Amino acid sequence: MKKMVGPIFTILFLMSCLNFASAETPALAPEVQPVPESAAVPIVEKAASEFAGTWKLGDSEGATFFAVLNPDGTSLSDWGPGEVGKWEEKEGSVTVSWTDGWHDVIAKKDEGYEKSGFAPGVALTDKPTNNTQAEKLSEPVSDLIGTWQTQTEAPGTIALTYRPDQTFGVDLGADGTEDITGIYRLEGERIQFKDVSGKLDAKCRSVSGVYNYTLGADGLRYTQVEDSCPERTVALQKTWTKE
């Protein structure tokens, strides 16, 4: 029996060494394989809506105002002091919720559209406060969006930027600073300007100017219909080119 001690001891020693090594060595984590580009989840863009765009609407007093429904679901208008809100399309109509508590519902009617206005506190299931025609403005609106430039003796280059929200900015000298901000309205090929803030002459402040416009191969031209702002009249006599 004494002759078996040496081999048995050797075996036990080797087994203890193996157990010690396995306890001290952590298991290797499986290698993480990168996700191939072809397997990435595609970004799904919001479906285009026929209601997105600029609308000519009416209020309870028979006055017209413009509302812009942006593709991201936000909205704004030049009614009164100006207002912002959100819109949502559902079952062939769109509901615009304004921050002043009003709601406007635009829906198809016959060959066109109708707007139903609901005053603050009036439920959408109740009788509308007003019903007026709704007109979505035509393609020339998007043709004007962007920045146009012309040259004058002073201040030199003038940049006029039309934004989709029915506002415009004037950069006198094209130095990157917006010197005049205002609101514009479009009806067919006629445009109405109203300077609101900035470097305004006393004769131009809050005064509307009405012009016809044409888009040709040489650029954008205006023809005065009515305007008592001399600075604007001189600048708009020039030909404007798009940046």
MIKOLRO-120240 format. One record per atom (N, C-alpha, C): x, y, z; residue in three letters. Coordinates in steps of 0.02 Angstrom, whole numbers, padded with zeros to 5 digits. Each point is the difference from the previous one (the first is absolute). Example, Ala and Ser with C-alpha at 12.3 -4.5 7.8 and 13.67 -1.06 7.14 Angstrom:
<pts>
u,v,w,aa
00660,-00284,00390,ALA
-00045,00059,00000,ALA
00045,00060,00000,ALA
-00018,00053,-00036,SER
00042,00059,00003,SER
-00039,00055,00037,SER
</pts>
This chain:
<pts>
u,v,w,aa
00041,-00060,00000,MET
-00041,00060,00000,MET
00043,00062,00000,MET
00060,-00002,00031,LYS
00043,00058,00001,LYS
00025,00019,-00069,LYS
00007,-00052,-00044,LYS
00024,00015,-00067,LYS
-00051,00041,-00040,LYS
-00064,00003,00019,MET
-00051,00037,-00038,MET
-00004,00073,00020,MET
00035,00019,00054,VAL
-00006,00069,00025,VAL
00027,00050,-00051,VAL
00059,-00017,-00029,GLY
00030,00048,-00047,GLY
-00044,00016,-00060,GLY
-00024,-00049,-00036,PRO
-00044,00013,-00058,PRO
-00064,00034,00020,PRO
-00030,-00022,00055,ILE
-00064,00031,00020,ILE
00011,00073,00018,ILE
00053,00015,00034,PHE
00014,00069,00019,PHE
00011,00044,-00062,PHE
00035,-00028,-00049,THR
00013,00037,-00062,THR
-00065,00017,-00036,THR
-00045,-00049,-00003,ILE
-00065,00010,-00034,ILE
-00040,00054,00035,ILE
-00004,-00004,00067,LEU
-00038,00049,00038,LEU
00029,00069,-00008,LEU
00067,00005,-00002,PHE
00032,00065,-00008,PHE
-00017,00031,-00068,PHE
00002,-00041,-00052,LEU
-00016,00026,-00067,LEU
-00072,00022,-00004,LEU
-00046,-00038,00031,MET
-00071,00018,-00002,MET
-00013,00066,00036,MET
00036,00010,00056,SER
-00010,00063,00037,SER
00026,00059,-00040,SER
00055,-00012,-00037,CYS
00027,00055,-00042,CYS
-00049,00019,-00055,CYS
-00031,-00051,-00030,LEU
-00048,00013,-00054,LEU
-00061,00038,00027,LEU
-00024,-00020,00060,ASN
-00057,00034,00029,ASN
00017,00073,00017,ASN
00060,00012,00023,PHE
00021,00069,00017,PHE
00003,00043,-00063,PHE
00027,-00029,-00054,ALA
00006,00038,-00063,ALA
-00068,00018,-00027,ALA
-00048,-00048,00003,SER
-00067,00013,-00027,SER
-00037,00051,00041,SER
00014,00004,00065,ALA
-00034,00049,00043,ALA
00027,00069,-00010,ALA
00064,00007,-00018,GLU
00031,00066,-00008,GLU
-00008,00030,-00069,GLU
-00011,-00041,-00051,THR
-00005,00025,-00069,THR
-00072,00012,-00018,THR
-00021,00063,-00012,PRO
-00070,00014,-00018,PRO
-00015,-00025,-00070,PRO
-00064,-00016,-00010,ALA
-00021,-00023,-00066,ALA
00001,00059,-00048,ALA
00021,-00011,-00061,LEU
00003,00052,-00051,LEU
-00070,00017,-00024,LEU
-00016,00066,-00004,ALA
-00065,00021,-00025,ALA
-00004,-00011,-00074,ALA
-00057,-00019,-00025,PRO
-00006,-00010,-00072,PRO
00013,00064,-00038,PRO
00032,-00006,-00056,GLU
00017,00059,-00041,GLU
-00063,00031,-00029,GLU
-00007,00066,00007,VAL
-00058,00035,-00026,VAL
00011,00017,-00072,VAL
-00041,-00023,-00043,GLN
00006,00013,-00071,GLN
-00035,00065,-00018,GLN
00032,00044,-00040,PRO
-00034,00062,-00020,PRO
-00060,-00014,-00044,PRO
-00051,00043,00006,VAL
-00060,-00007,-00041,VAL
00014,00027,-00069,VAL
-00008,-00039,-00051,PRO
00012,00025,-00068,PRO
-00048,00056,-00017,PRO
00023,00045,-00044,GLU
-00041,00057,-00018,GLU
-00065,-00021,-00032,GLU
00001,-00055,-00037,SER
-00060,-00023,-00033,SER
-00053,-00022,00048,SER
00020,-00016,00064,ALA
-00048,-00024,00049,ALA
-00027,00056,00043,ALA
00024,00062,-00010,ALA
-00023,00056,00041,ALA
-00074,00014,-00013,ALA
-00034,00024,00052,VAL
-00072,00015,-00007,VAL
-00008,00064,-00039,VAL
-00036,-00001,-00055,PRO
-00007,00061,-00041,PRO
-00041,00053,00036,PRO
00016,00064,-00013,ILE
-00038,00056,00028,ILE
-00063,00011,-00042,ILE
-00056,-00002,00032,VAL
-00064,00009,-00035,VAL
-00022,00072,00006,VAL
-00003,00036,-00055,GLU
-00020,00070,00001,GLU
-00076,00005,00004,GLU
-00023,00056,00029,LYS
-00071,00012,00006,LYS
-00030,00009,-00069,LYS
-00055,-00035,-00013,ALA
-00031,00005,-00065,ALA
-00023,00071,-00014,ALA
00010,00021,-00062,ALA
-00020,00067,-00020,ALA
-00076,00007,00004,ALA
-00022,00058,00022,SER
-00071,00013,00006,SER
-00021,00053,-00049,SER
-00059,-00008,-00030,GLU
-00025,00050,-00046,GLU
-00017,00065,00036,GLU
-00006,-00003,00066,PHE
-00018,00060,00038,PHE
00061,00043,00018,PHE
00059,-00029,-00003,ALA
00060,00039,00016,ALA
00009,00055,-00053,ALA
00014,00061,00023,GLY
00008,00057,-00046,GLY
-00032,00062,00029,GLY
-00009,00049,-00044,THR
-00027,00065,00021,THR
-00073,00007,-00022,THR
-00042,00023,00046,TRP
-00072,00005,-00012,TRP
-00024,00071,00008,TRP
-00048,00018,-00041,LYS
-00035,00064,00006,LYS
-00068,-00015,00032,LYS
-00012,00028,00059,LEU
-00059,-00015,00039,LEU
-00038,00064,00017,LEU
-00058,-00008,00030,GLY
-00040,00057,00021,GLY
-00018,-00005,00074,GLY
-00016,00058,00030,ASP
-00020,-00001,00071,ASP
-00073,00019,00007,ASP
-00022,00009,00062,SER
-00071,00015,00013,SER
-00021,00068,-00026,SER
00047,00046,-00009,GLU
-00016,00067,-00024,GLU
00004,00006,-00076,GLU
00016,-00054,-00033,GLY
00005,00002,-00072,GLY
00069,00019,-00026,GLY
00047,00012,00045,ALA
00069,00017,-00020,ALA
00038,-00064,-00016,ALA
00049,00007,-00045,THR
00040,-00058,-00018,THR
00066,00000,00039,THR
00026,-00060,00012,PHE
00066,-00007,00030,PHE
00032,-00062,-00029,PHE
00065,-00004,00009,PHE
00038,-00056,-00028,PHE
00024,-00045,00056,PHE
-00004,-00065,-00012,ALA
00025,-00050,00048,ALA
00047,-00047,-00037,ALA
00055,-00015,00033,VAL
00050,-00045,-00028,VAL
00002,-00064,00041,VAL
-00012,-00057,-00033,LEU
00004,-00065,00032,LEU
00065,-00033,-00021,LEU
00048,-00001,00046,ASN
00065,-00028,-00015,ASN
-00001,-00076,00000,ASN
00043,-00032,-00040,PRO
00000,-00074,-00002,PRO
00014,-00033,00066,PRO
00031,00035,00047,ASP
00016,-00031,00065,ASP
-00058,00004,00049,ASP
-00058,00026,-00021,GLY
-00059,00002,00043,GLY
-00009,00065,00037,GLY
00045,00048,-00009,THR
-00008,00066,00031,THR
-00037,00046,-00048,THR
-00028,00054,00026,SER
-00038,00046,-00041,SER
00009,00071,00025,SER
-00013,00048,-00043,LEU
00002,00071,00019,LEU
-00044,00039,-00048,LEU
-00021,00060,00022,SER
-00042,00042,-00043,SER
00014,00073,00015,SER
-00025,00043,-00044,ASP
00008,00072,00009,ASP
-00064,00032,00026,ASP
-00045,-00041,00027,TRP
-00063,00027,00027,TRP
00015,00041,00063,TRP
-00029,00059,00004,GLY
00010,00044,00057,GLY
00074,00014,00010,GLY
00025,-00009,00060,PRO
00071,00012,00013,PRO
00044,-00057,-00023,PRO
-00030,-00052,-00028,GLY
00037,-00060,-00019,GLY
-00010,-00055,00051,GLY
-00003,-00061,-00022,GLU
-00012,-00056,00045,GLU
00035,-00062,-00025,GLU
00013,-00046,00046,VAL
00032,-00063,-00016,VAL
-00043,-00057,00027,VAL
00013,-00061,-00024,GLY
-00039,-00057,00023,GLY
00026,-00065,-00028,GLY
-00042,-00051,00002,LYS
00016,-00065,-00027,LYS
-00060,-00025,-00041,LYS
00014,-00044,-00048,TRP
-00054,-00028,-00040,TRP
00008,-00075,-00006,TRP
-00058,-00033,-00010,GLU
-00002,-00072,-00006,GLU
-00051,-00021,-00052,GLU
00019,-00044,-00044,GLU
-00045,-00025,-00052,GLU
-00034,-00063,00023,GLU
-00066,-00004,-00013,LYS
-00037,-00059,00019,LYS
-00063,-00005,-00042,LYS
-00008,-00057,-00032,GLU
-00061,-00017,-00038,GLU
-00016,00054,-00052,GLU
00049,00020,-00039,GLY
-00012,00044,-00056,GLY
-00007,00073,00018,GLY
00016,00020,00061,SER
-00002,00070,00020,SER
00059,00014,00046,SER
00010,00063,00015,VAL
00055,00019,00043,VAL
-00027,00047,00054,VAL
00022,-00011,00062,THR
-00019,00043,00055,THR
00061,00039,00024,THR
-00007,00067,00000,VAL
00054,00043,00022,VAL
-00019,00027,00069,VAL
00043,-00011,00049,SER
-00011,00025,00068,SER
00047,00057,00013,SER
-00029,00061,00009,TRP
00041,00060,00010,TRP
00010,00013,00074,TRP
00054,00034,00017,THR
00016,00012,00070,THR
-00048,00049,00033,THR
-00039,00038,-00040,ASP
-00048,00046,00030,ASP
-00067,-00034,00015,ASP
-00004,-00067,-00010,GLY
-00060,-00037,00017,GLY
-00046,-00015,-00058,GLY
00011,00032,-00058,TRP
-00041,-00013,-00059,TRP
00021,-00066,-00031,TRP
-00048,-00031,-00035,HIS
00014,-00060,-00040,HIS
-00030,00011,-00069,HIS
00038,-00016,-00051,ASP
-00023,00003,-00069,ASP
00002,-00069,-00031,ASP
-00055,-00020,-00032,VAL
-00003,-00064,-00034,VAL
-00007,00013,-00074,VAL
00047,-00026,-00039,ILE
-00001,00007,-00073,ILE
-00018,-00068,-00029,ILE
-00051,-00001,-00042,ALA
-00023,-00063,-00030,ALA
-00022,00013,-00072,ALA
00001,-00053,-00038,LYS
-00023,00005,-00070,LYS
-00075,00012,-00002,LYS
-00020,00042,-00048,LYS
-00071,00012,-00012,LYS
-00010,00013,-00074,LYS
-00041,-00041,-00031,ASP
-00011,00004,-00072,ASP
00066,-00004,-00037,ASP
00017,00053,-00039,GLU
00062,00000,-00038,GLU
00056,00037,00036,GLU
-00014,00024,00061,GLY
00050,00039,00036,GLY
00006,-00021,00073,GLY
00013,00051,00041,TYR
00008,-00013,00072,TYR
-00040,00051,00040,TYR
-00019,-00019,00061,GLU
-00036,00045,00045,GLU
00035,00000,00068,GLU
00002,00059,00031,LYS
00029,00005,00067,LYS
-00056,00014,00050,LYS
-00002,-00038,00053,SER
-00046,00011,00055,SER
00039,00022,00061,SER
-00017,00059,00026,GLY
00035,00027,00058,GLY
-00039,-00010,00064,GLY
00035,-00019,00053,PHE
-00031,-00012,00065,PHE
00034,00045,00051,PHE
-00039,00044,00030,ALA
00026,00048,00049,ALA
00022,-00037,00063,ALA
00041,00031,00041,PRO
00021,-00032,00063,PRO
-00059,-00022,00042,PRO
00001,-00062,00023,GLY
-00054,-00027,00040,GLY
-00053,-00036,-00040,GLY
00000,00007,-00066,VAL
-00050,-00033,-00042,VAL
00028,-00068,-00021,VAL
-00037,-00054,00015,ALA
00023,-00067,-00017,ALA
-00004,-00011,-00075,ALA
00043,-00043,-00025,LEU
00001,-00015,-00072,LEU
-00063,-00037,-00022,LEU
-00038,-00027,00048,THR
-00063,-00034,-00016,THR
-00058,00049,00000,THR
00012,00062,00021,ASP
-00053,00050,00000,ASP
-00003,00037,-00067,ASP
-00047,00046,-00006,LYS
-00006,00040,-00061,LYS
00060,00047,-00006,LYS
00031,00004,-00059,PRO
00059,00043,-00008,PRO
-00017,00073,00011,PRO
00048,00038,00024,THR
-00009,00072,00009,THR
-00004,00035,-00067,THR
00037,-00025,-00050,ASN
-00004,00028,-00067,ASN
00018,-00054,-00051,ASN
-00024,00009,-00060,ASN
00017,-00043,-00057,ASN
00020,00045,-00058,ASN
00060,-00011,-00026,THR
00024,00039,-00057,THR
00034,-00045,-00050,THR
00009,00027,-00060,GLN
00037,-00037,-00051,GLN
00073,-00004,00018,GLN
00031,-00055,-00016,ALA
00072,-00009,00010,ALA
00033,-00012,-00067,ALA
00052,00038,-00013,GLU
00035,-00006,-00064,GLU
00074,-00014,00011,GLU
00023,-00054,-00026,LYS
00071,-00016,00004,LYS
00036,00037,-00056,LYS
00051,00038,00019,LEU
00035,00041,-00050,LEU
00038,-00043,-00049,LEU
00006,00026,-00060,SER
00027,-00038,-00056,SER
00077,-00002,00000,SER
00027,-00034,-00049,GLU
00071,-00014,-00005,GLU
00046,00061,00001,GLU
-00019,00060,-00026,PRO
00046,00057,00002,PRO
00025,00017,00069,PRO
-00035,-00021,00053,VAL
00023,00014,00067,VAL
00069,-00031,00011,VAL
00008,-00063,-00017,SER
00064,-00034,00010,SER
00054,00027,-00047,SER
-00019,00027,-00057,ASP
00050,00029,-00045,ASP
00034,00061,00029,ASP
-00035,00036,00043,LEU
00029,00060,00030,LEU
00041,-00015,00062,LEU
-00012,-00057,00032,ILE
00035,-00015,00062,ILE
00075,-00003,-00013,ILE
00038,00036,00042,GLY
00072,00002,-00009,GLY
00024,00072,00004,GLY
00063,00011,-00018,THR
00031,00067,00005,THR
00014,00028,-00069,THR
-00021,00062,-00010,TRP
00010,00036,-00063,TRP
00043,00062,00013,TRP
00040,00018,-00050,GLN
00044,00058,00007,GLN
-00007,00049,-00058,GLN
00013,00064,00015,THR
00002,00051,-00051,THR
00053,00051,00019,THR
00018,00044,-00047,GLN
00051,00051,00012,GLN
-00031,00070,-00002,GLN
00018,00041,00048,THR
-00022,00070,00003,THR
00061,00044,00013,THR
-00008,00066,-00010,GLU
00056,00046,00013,GLU
00018,-00001,00074,GLU
-00050,00000,00041,ALA
00010,-00005,00073,ALA
-00060,-00037,00029,ALA
00013,-00051,00038,PRO
00062,-00022,00032,PRO
00041,-00049,-00041,PRO
-00012,-00006,-00065,GLY
00035,-00049,-00041,GLY
-00043,-00062,-00010,GLY
00026,-00057,00020,THR
-00037,-00063,-00007,THR
-00055,-00004,00053,THR
-00060,-00018,-00022,ILE
-00056,-00012,00046,ILE
-00022,-00072,-00009,ILE
-00008,-00036,00055,ALA
-00023,-00069,-00002,ALA
-00070,-00003,00031,ALA
-00047,-00029,-00036,LEU
-00069,-00008,00022,LEU
-00015,-00074,00005,LEU
-00016,-00023,00060,THR
-00013,-00071,00012,THR
-00073,-00012,00015,THR
-00032,-00043,-00041,TYR
-00069,-00021,00013,TYR
00002,-00067,00037,TYR
-00034,-00003,00057,ARG
-00003,-00062,00038,ARG
-00069,-00033,-00007,ARG
-00003,-00066,00009,PRO
-00064,-00034,-00007,PRO
-00053,00022,00049,PRO
00020,00031,00055,ASP
-00048,00020,00051,ASP
-00033,00067,-00014,ASP
00005,00023,-00064,GLN
-00031,00062,-00021,GLN
00034,00062,00031,GLN
00061,-00007,00021,THR
00039,00057,00023,THR
00058,00011,-00049,THR
00026,00060,00000,PHE
00058,00014,-00042,PHE
00051,00040,00039,PHE
00062,-00003,-00022,GLY
00054,00037,00032,GLY
00040,00037,-00052,GLY
00021,00061,00016,VAL
00040,00041,-00045,VAL
00068,00012,00031,VAL
00052,-00014,-00037,ASP
00069,00010,00021,ASP
00029,00056,-00042,ASP
00005,00060,00029,LEU
00027,00058,-00035,LEU
00077,-00003,00001,LEU
00030,-00009,-00058,GLY
00072,-00007,-00004,GLY
00023,-00072,-00004,GLY
-00046,-00047,00008,ALA
00015,-00072,-00005,ALA
00059,-00019,00045,ALA
-00003,00024,00063,ASP
00054,-00015,00048,ASP
-00020,-00055,00049,ASP
-00056,-00033,-00014,GLY
-00022,-00055,00043,GLY
-00045,00021,00057,GLY
-00017,00065,00004,THR
-00044,00026,00052,THR
-00068,00016,-00028,THR
-00052,-00024,00032,GLU
-00068,00015,-00023,GLU
-00020,00068,00028,GLU
-00007,00049,-00044,ASP
-00013,00069,00021,ASP
-00075,00016,00003,ASP
-00040,-00034,-00039,ILE
-00072,00012,-00001,ILE
-00036,-00068,-00001,ILE
-00051,-00006,00040,THR
-00041,-00060,00002,THR
-00073,00019,-00013,THR
-00034,-00040,-00039,GLY
-00070,00016,-00015,GLY
-00039,-00062,-00019,GLY
-00062,00012,-00021,ILE
-00046,-00053,-00020,ILE
-00020,00012,-00073,ILE
-00003,-00053,-00039,TYR
-00023,00007,-00069,TYR
-00060,-00046,-00012,TYR
-00041,00021,-00048,ARG
-00057,-00040,-00021,ARG
00001,-00007,-00075,ARG
-00021,-00058,-00023,LEU
-00001,-00014,-00071,LEU
-00070,-00018,-00023,LEU
-00020,00030,-00055,GLU
-00064,-00017,-00032,GLU
00014,-00002,-00075,GLU
00005,-00062,-00025,GLY
00017,-00007,-00070,GLY
00070,00028,-00012,GLY
00006,00048,-00046,GLU
00064,00031,-00015,GLU
00004,00070,00030,GLU
-00036,00011,00054,ARG
00002,00064,00035,ARG
00024,-00013,00071,ARG
00044,00044,00024,ILE
00029,-00008,00066,ILE
-00010,00064,00041,ILE
-00013,-00008,00063,GLN
-00008,00056,00046,GLN
00052,-00004,00055,GLN
00038,00054,00008,PHE
00051,00004,00052,PHE
-00025,00043,00058,PHE
00022,-00018,00059,LYS
-00013,00042,00059,LYS
00061,-00004,00046,LYS
00041,00053,00001,ASP
00057,00003,00044,ASP
-00024,00006,00072,ASP
00030,-00039,00045,VAL
-00023,-00002,00069,VAL
00052,00028,00048,VAL
00063,-00018,-00008,SER
00051,00022,00047,SER
00067,00009,-00036,SER
00045,00034,00034,GLY
00067,00009,-00027,GLY
00014,00072,-00018,GLY
00045,00009,-00048,LYS
00021,00067,-00022,LYS
-00052,00028,-00049,LYS
-00053,00027,00027,LEU
-00055,00023,-00042,LEU
-00004,00076,00000,LEU
-00013,00027,-00058,ASP
-00016,00071,-00006,ASP
-00070,00011,00029,ASP
-00012,00059,00027,ALA
-00065,00015,00031,ALA
-00057,-00010,-00050,ALA
00014,00012,-00065,LYS
-00052,-00007,-00051,LYS
-00013,-00073,-00017,LYS
00045,-00044,00020,CYS
-00007,-00071,-00019,CYS
-00025,-00044,00056,CYS
00002,00025,00062,ARG
-00018,-00042,00057,ARG
-00074,-00020,-00003,ARG
-00012,-00065,-00001,SER
-00068,-00028,00000,SER
-00040,00021,-00061,SER
00033,00021,-00053,VAL
-00034,00019,-00062,VAL
00005,-00058,-00050,VAL
-00055,-00018,-00029,SER
00000,-00055,-00048,SER
00016,00025,-00071,SER
00036,-00040,-00037,GLY
00015,00014,-00070,GLY
-00024,-00058,-00042,GLY
-00034,00015,-00055,VAL
-00028,-00052,-00043,VAL
00035,00003,-00068,VAL
00022,-00057,-00024,TYR
00036,-00004,-00063,TYR
-00023,-00062,-00039,TYR
00003,00004,-00065,ASN
-00004,-00060,-00042,ASN
00072,-00024,-00011,ASN
00009,-00065,-00007,TYR
00067,-00026,-00012,TYR
00000,-00050,-00057,TYR
00057,-00004,-00033,THR
00009,-00049,-00054,THR
00067,-00034,00009,THR
00001,-00064,-00013,LEU
00062,-00039,00002,LEU
00019,-00018,-00071,LEU
00059,00025,-00022,GLY
00023,-00013,-00067,GLY
00070,-00028,-00001,GLY
00027,-00009,-00060,ALA
00067,-00028,-00006,ALA
00053,00046,00030,ALA
-00013,00066,-00001,ASP
00049,00048,00027,ASP
-00008,00011,00075,ASP
-00054,-00025,00031,GLY
-00009,00007,00072,GLY
-00070,00020,00019,GLY
-00006,00032,00058,LEU
-00064,00020,00029,LEU
-00010,00075,-00008,LEU
-00058,00020,-00027,ARG
-00015,00070,-00010,ARG
-00067,00018,00033,ARG
-00004,00061,00026,TYR
-00060,00024,00033,TYR
-00028,00061,-00038,TYR
-00066,00005,-00001,THR
-00033,00059,-00028,THR
-00045,00029,00055,THR
00011,00063,00018,GLN
-00036,00031,00055,GLN
-00074,00008,-00016,GLN
-00042,-00020,00048,VAL
-00072,00012,-00004,VAL
-00018,00056,00048,VAL
00024,-00006,00062,GLU
-00013,00052,00051,GLU
00053,-00006,00055,GLU
00034,00055,00015,ASP
00050,-00001,00053,ASP
00019,00072,00016,ASP
-00002,00018,00064,SER
00019,00067,00023,SER
00068,00001,00034,SER
00036,-00056,-00005,CYS
00068,-00005,00029,CYS
00051,00012,-00055,CYS
00032,00058,-00002,PRO
00046,00016,-00055,PRO
00061,-00046,-00003,PRO
00027,-00019,00057,GLU
00059,-00044,-00001,GLU
-00016,-00067,-00031,GLU
-00056,-00028,00017,ARG
-00019,-00065,-00028,ARG
-00015,00006,-00074,ARG
-00031,00055,-00020,THR
-00017,00010,-00070,THR
00063,00002,-00043,THR
00051,00036,00023,VAL
00063,00005,-00039,VAL
00033,-00068,-00006,VAL
00004,-00038,00055,ALA
00034,-00064,-00001,ALA
-00036,-00051,-00044,ALA
-00066,00001,00002,LEU
-00038,-00051,-00037,LEU
-00006,00017,-00074,LEU
00026,00057,-00022,GLN
00002,00015,-00071,GLN
00056,-00038,-00035,GLN
00045,-00028,00038,LYS
00057,-00036,-00027,LYS
-00019,-00072,-00018,LYS
00046,-00032,-00037,THR
-00007,-00072,-00014,THR
00036,-00039,00053,THR
-00033,-00052,00026,TRP
00028,-00040,00055,TRP
00018,-00070,-00026,TRP
00058,-00024,00021,THR
00021,-00067,-00019,THR
00005,-00044,00062,THR
-00013,-00064,-00008,LYS
-00001,-00046,00057,LYS
00070,-00026,00014,LYS
00018,-00004,00063,GLU
00066,-00025,00020,GLU
00006,-00074,-00016,GLU
</pts>
